[in-house]
Amino acid sequence: MDIVIPIITLIVGLVGGFAIGVFYLRRQLTKMQSDPQMLQKMAKQMGYNLNGKQMQKAQQMMKNQGQMPPAGGKRKKK
């Protein structure tokens, strides 16, 4: 019993931390879609300097990724 409880606590903590991390990352990416300054800042941190056209293309790509259907979904037959 002394070994089981810490292992269960570790597993629950890892799963909870992962879920919170995914939620936070998705929220940040959603904010970036509507805030060009935040997207520009992230690009500079990665070593890229985006011009206006590249910025619009990056925002469009991020917007399109958010609208994709979930993986593994069933397709309609034609």
N, CA, C, O and CB atoms as a CASP TS submission, in Angstrom:
PFRMAT TS
TARGET T0000
AUTHOR 0000-0000-0000
METHOD Language model
MODEL 1
PARENT N/A
ATOM      1  N   MET     1       0.820  -1.190   0.000  1.00  0.00           N
ATOM      2  CA  MET     1       0.000   0.000   0.000  1.00  0.00           C
ATOM      3  C   MET     1       0.865   1.254   0.000  1.00  0.00           C
ATOM      4  O   MET     1       0.480   2.276  -0.568  1.00  0.00           O
ATOM      5  CB  MET     1      -0.934  -0.002   1.199  1.00  0.00           C
ATOM      6  N   ASP     2       2.048   1.178   0.644  1.00  0.00           N
ATOM      7  CA  ASP     2       2.952   2.316   0.692  1.00  0.00           C
ATOM      8  C   ASP     2       3.540   2.646  -0.681  1.00  0.00           C
ATOM      9  O   ASP     2       3.979   3.773  -0.909  1.00  0.00           O
ATOM     10  CB  ASP     2       4.068   2.044   1.677  1.00  0.00           C
ATOM     11  N   ILE     3       3.552   1.699  -1.572  1.00  0.00           N
ATOM     12  CA  ILE     3       4.106   1.919  -2.908  1.00  0.00           C
ATOM     13  C   ILE     3       3.015   2.290  -3.907  1.00  0.00           C
ATOM     14  O   ILE     3       3.268   3.065  -4.829  1.00  0.00           O
ATOM     15  CB  ILE     3       4.850   0.671  -3.387  1.00  0.00           C
ATOM     16  N   VAL     4       1.826   1.761  -3.745  1.00  0.00           N
ATOM     17  CA  VAL     4       0.735   1.956  -4.693  1.00  0.00           C
ATOM     18  C   VAL     4       0.242   3.403  -4.712  1.00  0.00           C
ATOM     19  O   VAL     4       0.025   3.954  -5.791  1.00  0.00           O
ATOM     20  CB  VAL     4      -0.416   1.025  -4.357  1.00  0.00           C
ATOM     21  N   ILE     5       0.064   4.019  -3.572  1.00  0.00           N
ATOM     22  CA  ILE     5      -0.478   5.381  -3.503  1.00  0.00           C
ATOM     23  C   ILE     5       0.434   6.392  -4.197  1.00  0.00           C
ATOM     24  O   ILE     5      -0.073   7.210  -4.965  1.00  0.00           O
ATOM     25  CB  ILE     5      -0.687   5.789  -2.045  1.00  0.00           C
ATOM     26  N   PRO     6       1.761   6.384  -3.970  1.00  0.00           N
ATOM     27  CA  PRO     6       2.613   7.333  -4.707  1.00  0.00           C
ATOM     28  C   PRO     6       2.590   7.120  -6.218  1.00  0.00           C
ATOM     29  O   PRO     6       2.641   8.084  -6.982  1.00  0.00           O
ATOM     30  CB  PRO     6       4.037   7.228  -4.215  1.00  0.00           C
ATOM     31  N   ILE     7       2.514   5.870  -6.650  1.00  0.00           N
ATOM     32  CA  ILE     7       2.464   5.589  -8.086  1.00  0.00           C
ATOM     33  C   ILE     7       1.174   6.119  -8.685  1.00  0.00           C
ATOM     34  O   ILE     7       1.197   6.736  -9.750  1.00  0.00           O
ATOM     35  CB  ILE     7       2.592   4.080  -8.352  1.00  0.00           C
ATOM     36  N   ILE     8       0.050   5.891  -8.020  1.00  0.00           N
ATOM     37  CA  ILE     8      -1.244   6.398  -8.502  1.00  0.00           C
ATOM     38  C   ILE     8      -1.232   7.925  -8.511  1.00  0.00           C
ATOM     39  O   ILE     8      -1.724   8.544  -9.455  1.00  0.00           O
ATOM     40  CB  ILE     8      -2.412   5.869  -7.617  1.00  0.00           C
ATOM     41  N   THR     9      -0.674   8.534  -7.466  1.00  0.00           N
ATOM     42  CA  THR     9      -0.588   9.991  -7.401  1.00  0.00           C
ATOM     43  C   THR     9       0.263  10.534  -8.537  1.00  0.00           C
ATOM     44  O   THR     9      -0.092  11.550  -9.136  1.00  0.00           O
ATOM     45  CB  THR     9      -0.015  10.437  -6.053  1.00  0.00           C
ATOM     46  N   LEU    10       1.368   9.889  -8.846  1.00  0.00           N
ATOM     47  CA  LEU    10       2.235  10.298  -9.948  1.00  0.00           C
ATOM     48  C   LEU    10       1.495  10.233 -11.279  1.00  0.00           C
ATOM     49  O   LEU    10       1.572  11.167 -12.077  1.00  0.00           O
ATOM     50  CB  LEU    10       3.486   9.419  -9.998  1.00  0.00           C
ATOM     51  N   ILE    11       0.787   9.150 -11.521  1.00  0.00           N
ATOM     52  CA  ILE    11       0.048   8.979 -12.772  1.00  0.00           C
ATOM     53  C   ILE    11      -1.036  10.039 -12.907  1.00  0.00           C
ATOM     54  O   ILE    11      -1.185  10.648 -13.967  1.00  0.00           O
ATOM     55  CB  ILE    11      -0.572   7.575 -12.846  1.00  0.00           C
ATOM     56  N   VAL    12      -1.792  10.260 -11.838  1.00  0.00           N
ATOM     57  CA  VAL    12      -2.850  11.281 -11.865  1.00  0.00           C
ATOM     58  C   VAL    12      -2.246  12.666 -12.101  1.00  0.00           C
ATOM     59  O   VAL    12      -2.809  13.458 -12.856  1.00  0.00           O
ATOM     60  CB  VAL    12      -3.659  11.267 -10.541  1.00  0.00           C
ATOM     61  N   GLY    13      -1.120  12.968 -11.474  1.00  0.00           N
ATOM     62  CA  GLY    13      -0.452  14.252 -11.659  1.00  0.00           C
ATOM     63  C   GLY    13       0.032  14.450 -13.085  1.00  0.00           C
ATOM     64  O   GLY    13      -0.111  15.535 -13.648  1.00  0.00           O
ATOM     65  N   LEU    14       0.604  13.409 -13.668  1.00  0.00           N
ATOM     66  CA  LEU    14       1.078  13.500 -15.055  1.00  0.00           C
ATOM     67  C   LEU    14      -0.075  13.716 -16.028  1.00  0.00           C
ATOM     68  O   LEU    14       0.014  14.552 -16.927  1.00  0.00           O
ATOM     69  CB  LEU    14       1.847  12.233 -15.437  1.00  0.00           C
ATOM     70  N   VAL    15      -1.146  12.970 -15.849  1.00  0.00           N
ATOM     71  CA  VAL    15      -2.309  13.119 -16.733  1.00  0.00           C
ATOM     72  C   VAL    15      -2.933  14.506 -16.563  1.00  0.00           C
ATOM     73  O   VAL    15      -3.272  15.158 -17.551  1.00  0.00           O
ATOM     74  CB  VAL    15      -3.361  12.018 -16.442  1.00  0.00           C
ATOM     75  N   GLY    16      -3.084  14.953 -15.329  1.00  0.00           N
ATOM     76  CA  GLY    16      -3.647  16.281 -15.077  1.00  0.00           C
ATOM     77  C   GLY    16      -2.763  17.382 -15.625  1.00  0.00           C
ATOM     78  O   GLY    16      -3.263  18.334 -16.225  1.00  0.00           O
ATOM     79  N   GLY    17      -1.461  17.271 -15.432  1.00  0.00           N
ATOM     80  CA  GLY    17      -0.530  18.268 -15.964  1.00  0.00           C
ATOM     81  C   GLY    17      -0.541  18.318 -17.472  1.00  0.00           C
ATOM     82  O   GLY    17      -0.471  19.398 -18.059  1.00  0.00           O
ATOM     83  N   PHE    18      -0.629  17.161 -18.107  1.00  0.00           N
ATOM     84  CA  PHE    18      -0.695  17.111 -19.564  1.00  0.00           C
ATOM     85  C   PHE    18      -1.966  17.781 -20.068  1.00  0.00           C
ATOM     86  O   PHE    18      -1.925  18.554 -21.025  1.00  0.00           O
ATOM     87  CB  PHE    18      -0.629  15.661 -20.057  1.00  0.00           C
ATOM     88  N   ALA    19      -3.096  17.488 -19.427  1.00  0.00           N
ATOM     89  CA  ALA    19      -4.376  18.081 -19.845  1.00  0.00           C
ATOM     90  C   ALA    19      -4.347  19.602 -19.686  1.00  0.00           C
ATOM     91  O   ALA    19      -4.814  20.324 -20.567  1.00  0.00           O
ATOM     92  CB  ALA    19      -5.543  17.484 -19.024  1.00  0.00           C
ATOM     93  N   ILE    20      -3.812  20.084 -18.588  1.00  0.00           N
ATOM     94  CA  ILE    20      -3.722  21.527 -18.370  1.00  0.00           C
ATOM     95  C   ILE    20      -2.780  22.156 -19.391  1.00  0.00           C
ATOM     96  O   ILE    20      -3.062  23.240 -19.903  1.00  0.00           O
ATOM     97  CB  ILE    20      -3.240  21.832 -16.934  1.00  0.00           C
ATOM     98  N   GLY    21      -1.672  21.497 -19.693  1.00  0.00           N
ATOM     99  CA  GLY    21      -0.723  22.003 -20.691  1.00  0.00           C
ATOM    100  C   GLY    21      -1.343  22.110 -22.066  1.00  0.00           C
ATOM    101  O   GLY    21      -1.138  23.105 -22.761  1.00  0.00           O
ATOM    102  N   VAL    22      -2.099  21.102 -22.473  1.00  0.00           N
ATOM    103  CA  VAL    22      -2.758  21.123 -23.782  1.00  0.00           C
ATOM    104  C   VAL    22      -3.790  22.249 -23.835  1.00  0.00           C
ATOM    105  O   VAL    22      -3.879  22.970 -24.829  1.00  0.00           O
ATOM    106  CB  VAL    22      -3.433  19.759 -24.077  1.00  0.00           C
ATOM    107  N   PHE    23      -4.559  22.393 -22.775  1.00  0.00           N
ATOM    108  CA  PHE    23      -5.555  23.461 -22.717  1.00  0.00           C
ATOM    109  C   PHE    23      -4.899  24.830 -22.839  1.00  0.00           C
ATOM    110  O   PHE    23      -5.373  25.680 -23.594  1.00  0.00           O
ATOM    111  CB  PHE    23      -6.352  23.376 -21.414  1.00  0.00           C
ATOM    112  N   TYR    24      -3.808  25.051 -22.099  1.00  0.00           N
ATOM    113  CA  TYR    24      -3.104  26.336 -22.124  1.00  0.00           C
ATOM    114  C   TYR    24      -2.510  26.611 -23.499  1.00  0.00           C
ATOM    115  O   TYR    24      -2.609  27.732 -23.999  1.00  0.00           O
ATOM    116  CB  TYR    24      -1.999  26.360 -21.064  1.00  0.00           C
ATOM    117  N   LEU    25      -1.891  25.599 -24.123  1.00  0.00           N
ATOM    118  CA  LEU    25      -1.284  25.773 -25.432  1.00  0.00           C
ATOM    119  C   LEU    25      -2.330  26.109 -26.493  1.00  0.00           C
ATOM    120  O   LEU    25      -2.106  26.984 -27.330  1.00  0.00           O
ATOM    121  CB  LEU    25      -0.521  24.518 -25.826  1.00  0.00           C
ATOM    122  N   ARG    26      -3.463  25.421 -26.463  1.00  0.00           N
ATOM    123  CA  ARG    26      -4.535  25.718 -27.427  1.00  0.00           C
ATOM    124  C   ARG    26      -5.054  27.136 -27.250  1.00  0.00           C
ATOM    125  O   ARG    26      -5.327  27.825 -28.233  1.00  0.00           O
ATOM    126  CB  ARG    26      -5.691  24.719 -27.275  1.00  0.00           C
ATOM    127  N   ARG    27      -5.192  27.578 -25.999  1.00  0.00           N
ATOM    128  CA  ARG    27      -5.663  28.932 -25.738  1.00  0.00           C
ATOM    129  C   ARG    27      -4.666  29.971 -26.252  1.00  0.00           C
ATOM    130  O   ARG    27      -5.065  30.989 -26.818  1.00  0.00           O
ATOM    131  CB  ARG    27      -5.906  29.128 -24.240  1.00  0.00           C
ATOM    132  N   GLN    28      -3.381  29.717 -26.055  1.00  0.00           N
ATOM    133  CA  GLN    28      -2.353  30.642 -26.537  1.00  0.00           C
ATOM    134  C   GLN    28      -2.352  30.705 -28.064  1.00  0.00           C
ATOM    135  O   GLN    28      -2.213  31.787 -28.633  1.00  0.00           O
ATOM    136  CB  GLN    28      -0.965  30.220 -26.022  1.00  0.00           C
ATOM    137  N   LEU    29      -2.504  29.567 -28.730  1.00  0.00           N
ATOM    138  CA  LEU    29      -2.524  29.557 -30.193  1.00  0.00           C
ATOM    139  C   LEU    29      -3.746  30.290 -30.726  1.00  0.00           C
ATOM    140  O   LEU    29      -3.656  30.961 -31.753  1.00  0.00           O
ATOM    141  CB  LEU    29      -2.502  28.120 -30.720  1.00  0.00           C
ATOM    142  N   THR    30      -4.883  30.177 -30.054  1.00  0.00           N
ATOM    143  CA  THR    30      -6.082  30.903 -30.454  1.00  0.00           C
ATOM    144  C   THR    30      -5.859  32.404 -30.320  1.00  0.00           C
ATOM    145  O   THR    30      -6.275  33.173 -31.187  1.00  0.00           O
ATOM    146  CB  THR    30      -7.290  30.462 -29.609  1.00  0.00           C
ATOM    147  N   LYS    31      -5.206  32.825 -29.241  1.00  0.00           N
ATOM    148  CA  LYS    31      -4.904  34.245 -29.064  1.00  0.00           C
ATOM    149  C   LYS    31      -3.973  34.742 -30.171  1.00  0.00           C
ATOM    150  O   LYS    31      -4.135  35.854 -30.673  1.00  0.00           O
ATOM    151  CB  LYS    31      -4.268  34.493 -27.683  1.00  0.00           C
ATOM    152  N   MET    32      -2.999  33.912 -30.547  1.00  0.00           N
ATOM    153  CA  MET    32      -2.029  34.312 -31.565  1.00  0.00           C
ATOM    154  C   MET    32      -2.677  34.535 -32.923  1.00  0.00           C
ATOM    155  O   MET    32      -2.219  35.374 -33.699  1.00  0.00           O
ATOM    156  CB  MET    32      -0.944  33.266 -31.687  1.00  0.00           C
ATOM    157  N   GLN    33      -3.732  33.797 -33.215  1.00  0.00           N
ATOM    158  CA  GLN    33      -4.406  33.950 -34.502  1.00  0.00           C
ATOM    159  C   GLN    33      -4.952  35.354 -34.670  1.00  0.00           C
ATOM    160  O   GLN    33      -4.941  35.888 -35.779  1.00  0.00           O
ATOM    161  CB  GLN    33      -5.532  32.935 -34.639  1.00  0.00           C
ATOM    162  N   SER    34      -5.424  35.958 -33.605  1.00  0.00           N
ATOM    163  CA  SER    34      -6.040  37.275 -33.703  1.00  0.00           C
ATOM    164  C   SER    34      -5.084  38.401 -33.331  1.00  0.00           C
ATOM    165  O   SER    34      -5.445  39.569 -33.478  1.00  0.00           O
ATOM    166  CB  SER    34      -7.256  37.336 -32.821  1.00  0.00           C
ATOM    167  N   ASP    35      -3.885  38.098 -32.858  1.00  0.00           N
ATOM    168  CA  ASP    35      -2.944  39.123 -32.432  1.00  0.00           C
ATOM    169  C   ASP    35      -1.643  39.013 -33.229  1.00  0.00           C
ATOM    170  O   ASP    35      -0.783  38.197 -32.900  1.00  0.00           O
ATOM    171  CB  ASP    35      -2.663  39.004 -30.922  1.00  0.00           C
ATOM    172  N   PRO    36      -1.497  39.830 -34.274  1.00  0.00           N
ATOM    173  CA  PRO    36      -0.298  39.743 -35.115  1.00  0.00           C
ATOM    174  C   PRO    36       1.003  40.053 -34.354  1.00  0.00           C
ATOM    175  O   PRO    36       2.051  39.493 -34.676  1.00  0.00           O
ATOM    176  CB  PRO    36      -0.434  40.695 -36.285  1.00  0.00           C
ATOM    177  N   GLN    37       0.941  40.942 -33.347  1.00  0.00           N
ATOM    178  CA  GLN    37       2.161  41.268 -32.603  1.00  0.00           C
ATOM    179  C   GLN    37       2.674  40.044 -31.840  1.00  0.00           C
ATOM    180  O   GLN    37       3.882  39.827 -31.746  1.00  0.00           O
ATOM    181  CB  GLN    37       1.901  42.434 -31.625  1.00  0.00           C
ATOM    182  N   MET    38       1.760  39.257 -31.304  1.00  0.00           N
ATOM    183  CA  MET    38       2.163  38.066 -30.557  1.00  0.00           C
ATOM    184  C   MET    38       2.787  37.040 -31.511  1.00  0.00           C
ATOM    185  O   MET    38       3.779  36.397 -31.167  1.00  0.00           O
ATOM    186  CB  MET    38       0.947  37.449 -29.809  1.00  0.00           C
ATOM    187  N   LEU    39       2.217  36.889 -32.689  1.00  0.00           N
ATOM    188  CA  LEU    39       2.756  35.968 -33.684  1.00  0.00           C
ATOM    189  C   LEU    39       4.135  36.439 -34.148  1.00  0.00           C
ATOM    190  O   LEU    39       5.046  35.626 -34.305  1.00  0.00           O
ATOM    191  CB  LEU    39       1.794  35.843 -34.887  1.00  0.00           C
ATOM    192  N   GLN    40       4.296  37.744 -34.366  1.00  0.00           N
ATOM    193  CA  GLN    40       5.577  38.318 -34.774  1.00  0.00           C
ATOM    194  C   GLN    40       6.633  38.081 -33.682  1.00  0.00           C
ATOM    195  O   GLN    40       7.776  37.740 -33.985  1.00  0.00           O
ATOM    196  CB  GLN    40       5.426  39.837 -35.067  1.00  0.00           C
ATOM    197  N   LYS    41       6.248  38.261 -32.428  1.00  0.00           N
ATOM    198  CA  LYS    41       7.170  38.054 -31.300  1.00  0.00           C
ATOM    199  C   LYS    41       7.634  36.603 -31.249  1.00  0.00           C
ATOM    200  O   LYS    41       8.820  36.336 -31.049  1.00  0.00           O
ATOM    201  CB  LYS    41       6.494  38.443 -29.964  1.00  0.00           C
ATOM    202  N   MET    42       6.699  35.657 -31.429  1.00  0.00           N
ATOM    203  CA  MET    42       7.059  34.252 -31.412  1.00  0.00           C
ATOM    204  C   MET    42       8.015  33.932 -32.560  1.00  0.00           C
ATOM    205  O   MET    42       8.980  33.191 -32.373  1.00  0.00           O
ATOM    206  CB  MET    42       5.804  33.376 -31.498  1.00  0.00           C
ATOM    207  N   ALA    43       7.754  34.486 -33.743  1.00  0.00           N
ATOM    208  CA  ALA    43       8.616  34.241 -34.897  1.00  0.00           C
ATOM    209  C   ALA    43      10.021  34.782 -34.636  1.00  0.00           C
ATOM    210  O   ALA    43      11.004  34.126 -34.983  1.00  0.00           O
ATOM    211  CB  ALA    43       8.020  34.886 -36.165  1.00  0.00           C
ATOM    212  N   LYS    44      10.134  35.960 -34.033  1.00  0.00           N
ATOM    213  CA  LYS    44      11.454  36.527 -33.730  1.00  0.00           C
ATOM    214  C   LYS    44      12.200  35.678 -32.712  1.00  0.00           C
ATOM    215  O   LYS    44      13.419  35.530 -32.805  1.00  0.00           O
ATOM    216  CB  LYS    44      11.315  37.960 -33.208  1.00  0.00           C
ATOM    217  N   GLN    45      11.481  35.116 -31.738  1.00  0.00           N
ATOM    218  CA  GLN    45      12.123  34.251 -30.750  1.00  0.00           C
ATOM    219  C   GLN    45      12.690  32.990 -31.403  1.00  0.00           C
ATOM    220  O   GLN    45      13.678  32.426 -30.933  1.00  0.00           O
ATOM    221  CB  GLN    45      11.127  33.871 -29.649  1.00  0.00           C
ATOM    222  N   MET    46      12.050  32.555 -32.497  1.00  0.00           N
ATOM    223  CA  MET    46      12.531  31.375 -33.213  1.00  0.00           C
ATOM    224  C   MET    46      13.577  31.740 -34.269  1.00  0.00           C
ATOM    225  O   MET    46      14.110  30.856 -34.940  1.00  0.00           O
ATOM    226  CB  MET    46      11.360  30.649 -33.871  1.00  0.00           C
ATOM    227  N   GLY    47      13.876  33.034 -34.421  1.00  0.00           N
ATOM    228  CA  GLY    47      14.912  33.454 -35.355  1.00  0.00           C
ATOM    229  C   GLY    47      14.402  33.860 -36.722  1.00  0.00           C
ATOM    230  O   GLY    47      15.202  34.004 -37.647  1.00  0.00           O
ATOM    231  N   TYR    48      13.104  34.051 -36.886  1.00  0.00           N
ATOM    232  CA  TYR    48      12.526  34.463 -38.165  1.00  0.00           C
ATOM    233  C   TYR    48      12.058  35.905 -38.077  1.00  0.00           C
ATOM    234  O   TYR    48      11.620  36.367 -37.023  1.00  0.00           O
ATOM    235  CB  TYR    48      11.354  33.538 -38.567  1.00  0.00           C
ATOM    236  N   ASN    49      12.157  36.619 -39.211  1.00  0.00           N
ATOM    237  CA  ASN    49      11.642  37.975 -39.290  1.00  0.00           C
ATOM    238  C   ASN    49      10.606  37.984 -40.418  1.00  0.00           C
ATOM    239  O   ASN    49      10.973  37.974 -41.593  1.00  0.00           O
ATOM    240  CB  ASN    49      12.800  39.030 -39.541  1.00  0.00           C
ATOM    241  N   LEU    50       9.343  38.004 -40.077  1.00  0.00           N
ATOM    242  CA  LEU    50       8.265  37.900 -41.061  1.00  0.00           C
ATOM    243  C   LEU    50       7.874  39.276 -41.583  1.00  0.00           C
ATOM    244  O   LEU    50       7.733  40.231 -40.819  1.00  0.00           O
ATOM    245  CB  LEU    50       7.043  37.202 -40.451  1.00  0.00           C
ATOM    246  N   ASN    51       7.699  39.360 -42.916  1.00  0.00           N
ATOM    247  CA  ASN    51       7.149  40.596 -43.469  1.00  0.00           C
ATOM    248  C   ASN    51       5.619  40.491 -43.481  1.00  0.00           C
ATOM    249  O   ASN    51       5.070  39.475 -43.054  1.00  0.00           O
ATOM    250  CB  ASN    51       7.705  40.867 -44.913  1.00  0.00           C
ATOM    251  N   GLY    52       4.928  41.527 -43.964  1.00  0.00           N
ATOM    252  CA  GLY    52       3.466  41.559 -43.914  1.00  0.00           C
ATOM    253  C   GLY    52       2.800  40.391 -44.614  1.00  0.00           C
ATOM    254  O   GLY    52       1.849  39.803 -44.098  1.00  0.00           O
ATOM    255  N   LYS    53       3.312  40.054 -45.810  1.00  0.00           N
ATOM    256  CA  LYS    53       2.711  38.956 -46.581  1.00  0.00           C
ATOM    257  C   LYS    53       2.908  37.613 -45.870  1.00  0.00           C
ATOM    258  O   LYS    53       1.991  36.794 -45.808  1.00  0.00           O
ATOM    259  CB  LYS    53       3.319  38.898 -48.000  1.00  0.00           C
ATOM    260  N   GLN    54       4.102  37.399 -45.342  1.00  0.00           N
ATOM    261  CA  GLN    54       4.374  36.160 -44.618  1.00  0.00           C
ATOM    262  C   GLN    54       3.527  36.070 -43.354  1.00  0.00           C
ATOM    263  O   GLN    54       3.078  34.989 -42.972  1.00  0.00           O
ATOM    264  CB  GLN    54       5.862  36.062 -44.264  1.00  0.00           C
ATOM    265  N   MET    55       3.312  37.219 -42.707  1.00  0.00           N
ATOM    266  CA  MET    55       2.496  37.259 -41.486  1.00  0.00           C
ATOM    267  C   MET    55       1.057  36.849 -41.796  1.00  0.00           C
ATOM    268  O   MET    55       0.459  36.066 -41.058  1.00  0.00           O
ATOM    269  CB  MET    55       2.527  38.675 -40.854  1.00  0.00           C
ATOM    270  N   GLN    56       0.502  37.380 -42.889  1.00  0.00           N
ATOM    271  CA  GLN    56      -0.864  37.027 -43.277  1.00  0.00           C
ATOM    272  C   GLN    56      -0.970  35.545 -43.601  1.00  0.00           C
ATOM    273  O   GLN    56      -1.950  34.894 -43.241  1.00  0.00           O
ATOM    274  CB  GLN    56      -1.316  37.862 -44.479  1.00  0.00           C
ATOM    275  N   LYS    57       0.045  35.010 -44.286  1.00  0.00           N
ATOM    276  CA  LYS    57       0.038  33.594 -44.636  1.00  0.00           C
ATOM    277  C   LYS    57       0.103  32.722 -43.381  1.00  0.00           C
ATOM    278  O   LYS    57      -0.588  31.707 -43.289  1.00  0.00           O
ATOM    279  CB  LYS    57       1.212  33.269 -45.572  1.00  0.00           C
ATOM    280  N   ALA    58       0.941  33.123 -42.409  1.00  0.00           N
ATOM    281  CA  ALA    58       1.058  32.358 -41.162  1.00  0.00           C
ATOM    282  C   ALA    58      -0.254  32.389 -40.387  1.00  0.00           C
ATOM    283  O   ALA    58      -0.671  31.369 -39.839  1.00  0.00           O
ATOM    284  CB  ALA    58       2.203  32.912 -40.291  1.00  0.00           C
ATOM    285  N   GLN    59      -0.916  33.563 -40.332  1.00  0.00           N
ATOM    286  CA  GLN    59      -2.195  33.659 -39.630  1.00  0.00           C
ATOM    287  C   GLN    59      -3.248  32.793 -40.311  1.00  0.00           C
ATOM    288  O   GLN    59      -4.048  32.142 -39.640  1.00  0.00           O
ATOM    289  CB  GLN    59      -2.668  35.121 -39.566  1.00  0.00           C
ATOM    290  N   GLN    60      -3.249  32.784 -41.648  1.00  0.00           N
ATOM    291  CA  GLN    60      -4.222  31.974 -42.389  1.00  0.00           C
ATOM    292  C   GLN    60      -3.989  30.493 -42.141  1.00  0.00           C
ATOM    293  O   GLN    60      -4.941  29.728 -41.987  1.00  0.00           O
ATOM    294  CB  GLN    60      -4.144  32.276 -43.893  1.00  0.00           C
ATOM    295  N   MET    61      -2.714  30.082 -42.102  1.00  0.00           N
ATOM    296  CA  MET    61      -2.404  28.675 -41.849  1.00  0.00           C
ATOM    297  C   MET    61      -2.878  28.257 -40.458  1.00  0.00           C
ATOM    298  O   MET    61      -3.447  27.179 -40.289  1.00  0.00           O
ATOM    299  CB  MET    61      -0.893  28.422 -41.993  1.00  0.00           C
ATOM    300  N   MET    62      -2.641  29.116 -39.464  1.00  0.00           N
ATOM    301  CA  MET    62      -3.071  28.791 -38.101  1.00  0.00           C
ATOM    302  C   MET    62      -4.585  28.739 -38.009  1.00  0.00           C
ATOM    303  O   MET    62      -5.139  27.891 -37.308  1.00  0.00           O
ATOM    304  CB  MET    62      -2.521  29.814 -37.102  1.00  0.00           C
ATOM    305  N   LYS    63      -5.256  29.637 -38.711  1.00  0.00           N
ATOM    306  CA  LYS    63      -6.713  29.653 -38.699  1.00  0.00           C
ATOM    307  C   LYS    63      -7.267  28.380 -39.342  1.00  0.00           C
ATOM    308  O   LYS    63      -8.226  27.795 -38.838  1.00  0.00           O
ATOM    309  CB  LYS    63      -7.244  30.901 -39.430  1.00  0.00           C
ATOM    310  N   ASN    64      -6.667  27.956 -40.447  1.00  0.00           N
ATOM    311  CA  ASN    64      -7.117  26.744 -41.139  1.00  0.00           C
ATOM    312  C   ASN    64      -6.881  25.499 -40.299  1.00  0.00           C
ATOM    313  O   ASN    64      -7.688  24.570 -40.343  1.00  0.00           O
ATOM    314  CB  ASN    64      -6.404  26.603 -42.481  1.00  0.00           C
ATOM    315  N   GLN    65      -5.799  25.455 -39.537  1.00  0.00           N
ATOM    316  CA  GLN    65      -5.526  24.296 -38.693  1.00  0.00           C
ATOM    317  C   GLN    65      -6.571  24.155 -37.596  1.00  0.00           C
ATOM    318  O   GLN    65      -6.908  23.037 -37.207  1.00  0.00           O
ATOM    319  CB  GLN    65      -4.134  24.401 -38.079  1.00  0.00           C
ATOM    320  N   GLY    66      -7.082  25.256 -37.098  1.00  0.00           N
ATOM    321  CA  GLY    66      -8.099  25.219 -36.050  1.00  0.00           C
ATOM    322  C   GLY    66      -9.447  24.761 -36.552  1.00  0.00           C
ATOM    323  O   GLY    66     -10.287  24.340 -35.757  1.00  0.00           O
ATOM    324  N   GLN    67      -9.680  24.832 -37.856  1.00  0.00           N
ATOM    325  CA  GLN    67     -10.979  24.478 -38.425  1.00  0.00           C
ATOM    326  C   GLN    67     -11.011  23.087 -39.014  1.00  0.00           C
ATOM    327  O   GLN    67     -12.038  22.681 -39.557  1.00  0.00           O
ATOM    328  CB  GLN    67     -11.359  25.463 -39.476  1.00  0.00           C
ATOM    329  N   MET    68      -9.921  22.338 -38.926  1.00  0.00           N
ATOM    330  CA  MET    68      -9.883  20.999 -39.504  1.00  0.00           C
ATOM    331  C   MET    68     -10.753  20.052 -38.686  1.00  0.00           C
ATOM    332  O   MET    68     -10.835  20.189 -37.466  1.00  0.00           O
ATOM    333  CB  MET    68      -8.434  20.476 -39.574  1.00  0.00           C
ATOM    334  N   PRO    69     -11.404  19.092 -39.344  1.00  0.00           N
ATOM    335  CA  PRO    69     -12.210  18.114 -38.612  1.00  0.00           C
ATOM    336  C   PRO    69     -11.313  17.218 -37.774  1.00  0.00           C
ATOM    337  O   PRO    69     -10.138  17.049 -38.098  1.00  0.00           O
ATOM    338  CB  PRO    69     -13.057  17.267 -39.581  1.00  0.00           C
ATOM    339  N   PRO    70     -11.841  16.644 -36.708  1.00  0.00           N
ATOM    340  CA  PRO    70     -11.030  15.779 -35.849  1.00  0.00           C
ATOM    341  C   PRO    70     -10.539  14.547 -36.597  1.00  0.00           C
ATOM    342  O   PRO    70     -11.240  14.019 -37.460  1.00  0.00           O
ATOM    343  CB  PRO    70     -11.828  15.355 -34.621  1.00  0.00           C
ATOM    344  N   ALA    71      -9.350  14.096 -36.270  1.00  0.00           N
ATOM    345  CA  ALA    71      -8.772  12.926 -36.929  1.00  0.00           C
ATOM    346  C   ALA    71      -9.576  11.688 -36.563  1.00  0.00           C
ATOM    347  O   ALA    71     -10.101  11.565 -35.457  1.00  0.00           O
ATOM    348  CB  ALA    71      -7.285  12.745 -36.535  1.00  0.00           C
ATOM    349  N   GLY    72      -9.656  10.777 -37.523  1.00  0.00           N
ATOM    350  CA  GLY    72     -10.348   9.531 -37.265  1.00  0.00           C
ATOM    351  C   GLY    72     -11.853   9.611 -37.454  1.00  0.00           C
ATOM    352  O   GLY    72     -12.566   8.639 -37.200  1.00  0.00           O
ATOM    353  N   GLY    73     -12.337  10.755 -37.896  1.00  0.00           N
ATOM    354  CA  GLY    73     -13.769  10.909 -38.113  1.00  0.00           C
ATOM    355  C   GLY    73     -14.217  10.136 -39.336  1.00  0.00           C
ATOM    356  O   GLY    73     -13.417   9.838 -40.223  1.00  0.00           O
ATOM    357  N   LYS    74     -15.484   9.816 -39.380  1.00  0.00           N
ATOM    358  CA  LYS    74     -16.016   9.074 -40.521  1.00  0.00           C
ATOM    359  C   LYS    74     -16.309  10.034 -41.666  1.00  0.00           C
ATOM    360  O   LYS    74     -16.763  11.159 -41.455  1.00  0.00           O
ATOM    361  CB  LYS    74     -17.293   8.295 -40.125  1.00  0.00           C
ATOM    362  N   ARG    75     -16.044   9.576 -42.857  1.00  0.00           N
ATOM    363  CA  ARG    75     -16.324  10.377 -44.047  1.00  0.00           C
ATOM    364  C   ARG    75     -17.661   9.981 -44.635  1.00  0.00           C
ATOM    365  O   ARG    75     -18.097   8.836 -44.521  1.00  0.00           O
ATOM    366  CB  ARG    75     -15.210  10.216 -45.094  1.00  0.00           C
ATOM    367  N   LYS    76     -18.298  10.946 -45.262  1.00  0.00           N
ATOM    368  CA  LYS    76     -19.549  10.650 -45.952  1.00  0.00           C
ATOM    369  C   LYS    76     -19.245  10.018 -47.292  1.00  0.00           C
ATOM    370  O   LYS    76     -18.326  10.447 -47.991  1.00  0.00           O
ATOM    371  CB  LYS    76     -20.403  11.922 -46.133  1.00  0.00           C
ATOM    372  N   LYS    77     -19.999   9.016 -47.651  1.00  0.00           N
ATOM    373  CA  LYS    77     -19.832   8.379 -48.942  1.00  0.00           C
ATOM    374  C   LYS    77     -20.531   9.190 -50.019  1.00  0.00           C
ATOM    375  O   LYS    77     -21.608   9.746 -49.804  1.00  0.00           O
ATOM    376  CB  LYS    77     -20.370   6.947 -48.912  1.00  0.00           C
ATOM    377  N   LYS    78     -19.898   9.245 -51.175  1.00  0.00           N
ATOM    378  CA  LYS    78     -20.477   9.996 -52.296  1.00  0.00           C
ATOM    379  C   LYS    78     -21.369   9.145 -53.145  1.00  0.00           C
ATOM    380  O   LYS    78     -21.932   9.628 -54.127  1.00  0.00           O
ATOM    381  CB  LYS    78     -19.396  10.587 -53.151  1.00  0.00           C
TER
END
